[in-house]
Amino acid sequence: NGEATKAATQVVADAKDAAVSAKAGHVAGAITDAGQPLTLDITIVKDSGGQGTMSESGLKFEIIRVGEKAYIKGSDAFLRKFAGTAGAQLLHGKWLQGSATTGDLAALAPLTDLTKLFNGALGSHGKLKNGGETTFKGQKVVAIKDTTKGGTLYVAGTGTPYPIAIVGGTNQGTITFDNWNDTVSITAPKGAVDMSKLGSN
């Protein structure tokens, strides 16, 4: 697909364009967010939302975003931290619903939006170098190295130049991207508890 011979910044731009133009994609791996380890496994559908699981500092929760609404279902340990013991018992096994644009769940929403995710993931970088063709997990890729911050972006070396993985520099972990353009439907969970009404009565 010619990416191996292009300037590094052009390859990153091509990968970003491919990602945000896709109908859907799957993101999985571990990153560091504000110094905290964060693992994620999320399927994202363009202009619709996303669903999957995340774990921050060992506290695991499921997340679904449909349009402007976000839904979260936490493990008991997660609920105890955020709602206390009594709250955790009350909310055990329940989905919580909140806004995806403001409030507590807004910070998670970009992880369920292809455009925001890739603008963030590929938007800030240091000096880039095209490392040419290599393979990542058996797939032919082009390696784009960030010589300032460390870390390598692997972009598909054949067909559409989708991002395949970001292998981090210092304390950054690895995230993989796959299942581009799969047909996935995301639906809101039934019976979710509105977070804005919690604690108000």
Secondary structure as a PSIPRED ss2 file (coil, helix, strand):
# PSIPRED VFORMAT (PSIPRED V4.0)

   1 N C   1.000  0.000  0.000
   2 G C   1.000  0.000  0.000
   3 E H   0.000  1.000  0.000
   4 A H   0.000  1.000  0.000
   5 T H   0.000  1.000  0.000
   6 K C   1.000  0.000  0.000
   7 A C   1.000  0.000  0.000
   8 A H   0.000  1.000  0.000
   9 T H   0.000  1.000  0.000
  10 Q H   0.000  1.000  0.000
  11 V H   0.000  1.000  0.000
  12 V H   0.000  1.000  0.000
  13 A H   0.000  1.000  0.000
  14 D H   0.000  1.000  0.000
  15 A H   0.000  1.000  0.000
  16 K H   0.000  1.000  0.000
  17 D H   0.000  1.000  0.000
  18 A H   0.000  1.000  0.000
  19 A H   0.000  1.000  0.000
  20 V H   0.000  1.000  0.000
  21 S H   0.000  1.000  0.000
  22 A C   1.000  0.000  0.000
  23 K C   1.000  0.000  0.000
  24 A E   0.000  0.000  1.000
  25 G E   0.000  0.000  1.000
  26 H E   0.000  0.000  1.000
  27 V E   0.000  0.000  1.000
  28 A E   0.000  0.000  1.000
  29 G E   0.000  0.000  1.000
  30 A E   0.000  0.000  1.000
  31 I E   0.000  0.000  1.000
  32 T E   0.000  0.000  1.000
  33 D E   0.000  0.000  1.000
  34 A C   1.000  0.000  0.000
  35 G C   1.000  0.000  0.000
  36 Q E   0.000  0.000  1.000
  37 P E   0.000  0.000  1.000
  38 L E   0.000  0.000  1.000
  39 T E   0.000  0.000  1.000
  40 L E   0.000  0.000  1.000
  41 D E   0.000  0.000  1.000
  42 I E   0.000  0.000  1.000
  43 T E   0.000  0.000  1.000
  44 I E   0.000  0.000  1.000
  45 V E   0.000  0.000  1.000
  46 K C   1.000  0.000  0.000
  47 D C   1.000  0.000  0.000
  48 S C   1.000  0.000  0.000
  49 G E   0.000  0.000  1.000
  50 G E   0.000  0.000  1.000
  51 Q E   0.000  0.000  1.000
  52 G E   0.000  0.000  1.000
  53 T E   0.000  0.000  1.000
  54 M E   0.000  0.000  1.000
  55 S E   0.000  0.000  1.000
  56 E E   0.000  0.000  1.000
  57 S C   1.000  0.000  0.000
  58 G C   1.000  0.000  0.000
  59 L E   0.000  0.000  1.000
  60 K E   0.000  0.000  1.000
  61 F E   0.000  0.000  1.000
  62 E E   0.000  0.000  1.000
  63 I E   0.000  0.000  1.000
  64 I E   0.000  0.000  1.000
  65 R E   0.000  0.000  1.000
  66 V E   0.000  0.000  1.000
  67 G C   1.000  0.000  0.000
  68 E C   1.000  0.000  0.000
  69 K E   0.000  0.000  1.000
  70 A E   0.000  0.000  1.000
  71 Y E   0.000  0.000  1.000
  72 I E   0.000  0.000  1.000
  73 K E   0.000  0.000  1.000
  74 G E   0.000  0.000  1.000
  75 S C   1.000  0.000  0.000
  76 D H   0.000  1.000  0.000
  77 A H   0.000  1.000  0.000
  78 F H   0.000  1.000  0.000
  79 L H   0.000  1.000  0.000
  80 R H   0.000  1.000  0.000
  81 K H   0.000  1.000  0.000
  82 F H   0.000  1.000  0.000
  83 A H   0.000  1.000  0.000
  84 G H   0.000  1.000  0.000
  85 T H   0.000  1.000  0.000
  86 A H   0.000  1.000  0.000
  87 G H   0.000  1.000  0.000
  88 A H   0.000  1.000  0.000
  89 Q H   0.000  1.000  0.000
  90 L H   0.000  1.000  0.000
  91 L H   0.000  1.000  0.000
  92 H C   1.000  0.000  0.000
  93 G C   1.000  0.000  0.000
  94 K C   1.000  0.000  0.000
  95 W C   1.000  0.000  0.000
  96 L E   0.000  0.000  1.000
  97 Q E   0.000  0.000  1.000
  98 G E   0.000  0.000  1.000
  99 S E   0.000  0.000  1.000
 100 A C   1.000  0.000  0.000
 101 T C   1.000  0.000  0.000
 102 T C   1.000  0.000  0.000
 103 G C   1.000  0.000  0.000
 104 D C   1.000  0.000  0.000
 105 L C   1.000  0.000  0.000
 106 A C   1.000  0.000  0.000
 107 A C   1.000  0.000  0.000
 108 L C   1.000  0.000  0.000
 109 A H   0.000  1.000  0.000
 110 P H   0.000  1.000  0.000
 111 L H   0.000  1.000  0.000
 112 T H   0.000  1.000  0.000
 113 D C   1.000  0.000  0.000
 114 L H   0.000  1.000  0.000
 115 T H   0.000  1.000  0.000
 116 K H   0.000  1.000  0.000
 117 L H   0.000  1.000  0.000
 118 F H   0.000  1.000  0.000
 119 N H   0.000  1.000  0.000
 120 G H   0.000  1.000  0.000
 121 A H   0.000  1.000  0.000
 122 L H   0.000  1.000  0.000
 123 G H   0.000  1.000  0.000
 124 S C   1.000  0.000  0.000
 125 H C   1.000  0.000  0.000
 126 G C   1.000  0.000  0.000
 127 K C   1.000  0.000  0.000
 128 L E   0.000  0.000  1.000
 129 K E   0.000  0.000  1.000
 130 N E   0.000  0.000  1.000
 131 G E   0.000  0.000  1.000
 132 G E   0.000  0.000  1.000
 133 E E   0.000  0.000  1.000
 134 T E   0.000  0.000  1.000
 135 T E   0.000  0.000  1.000
 136 F E   0.000  0.000  1.000
 137 K C   1.000  0.000  0.000
 138 G C   1.000  0.000  0.000
 139 Q E   0.000  0.000  1.000
 140 K E   0.000  0.000  1.000
 141 V E   0.000  0.000  1.000
 142 V E   0.000  0.000  1.000
 143 A E   0.000  0.000  1.000
 144 I E   0.000  0.000  1.000
 145 K E   0.000  0.000  1.000
 146 D E   0.000  0.000  1.000
 147 T C   1.000  0.000  0.000
 148 T C   1.000  0.000  0.000
 149 K C   1.000  0.000  0.000
 150 G C   1.000  0.000  0.000
 151 G C   1.000  0.000  0.000
 152 T E   0.000  0.000  1.000
 153 L E   0.000  0.000  1.000
 154 Y E   0.000  0.000  1.000
 155 V E   0.000  0.000  1.000
 156 A E   0.000  0.000  1.000
 157 G C   1.000  0.000  0.000
 158 T C   1.000  0.000  0.000
 159 G C   1.000  0.000  0.000
 160 T C   1.000  0.000  0.000
 161 P C   1.000  0.000  0.000
 162 Y C   1.000  0.000  0.000
 163 P E   0.000  0.000  1.000
 164 I E   0.000  0.000  1.000
 165 A E   0.000  0.000  1.000
 166 I E   0.000  0.000  1.000
 167 V E   0.000  0.000  1.000
 168 G C   1.000  0.000  0.000
 169 G C   1.000  0.000  0.000
 170 T C   1.000  0.000  0.000
 171 N C   1.000  0.000  0.000
 172 Q C   1.000  0.000  0.000
 173 G C   1.000  0.000  0.000
 174 T E   0.000  0.000  1.000
 175 I E   0.000  0.000  1.000
 176 T E   0.000  0.000  1.000
 177 F E   0.000  0.000  1.000
 178 D E   0.000  0.000  1.000
 179 N C   1.000  0.000  0.000
 180 W C   1.000  0.000  0.000
 181 N C   1.000  0.000  0.000
 182 D C   1.000  0.000  0.000
 183 T C   1.000  0.000  0.000
 184 V C   1.000  0.000  0.000
 185 S C   1.000  0.000  0.000
 186 I C   1.000  0.000  0.000
 187 T C   1.000  0.000  0.000
 188 A C   1.000  0.000  0.000
 189 P C   1.000  0.000  0.000
 190 K C   1.000  0.000  0.000
 191 G C   1.000  0.000  0.000
 192 A C   1.000  0.000  0.000
 193 V E   0.000  0.000  1.000
 194 D E   0.000  0.000  1.000
 195 M H   0.000  1.000  0.000
 196 S H   0.000  1.000  0.000
 197 K H   0.000  1.000  0.000
 198 L C   1.000  0.000  0.000
 199 G C   1.000  0.000  0.000
 200 S C   1.000  0.000  0.000
 201 N C   1.000  0.000  0.000
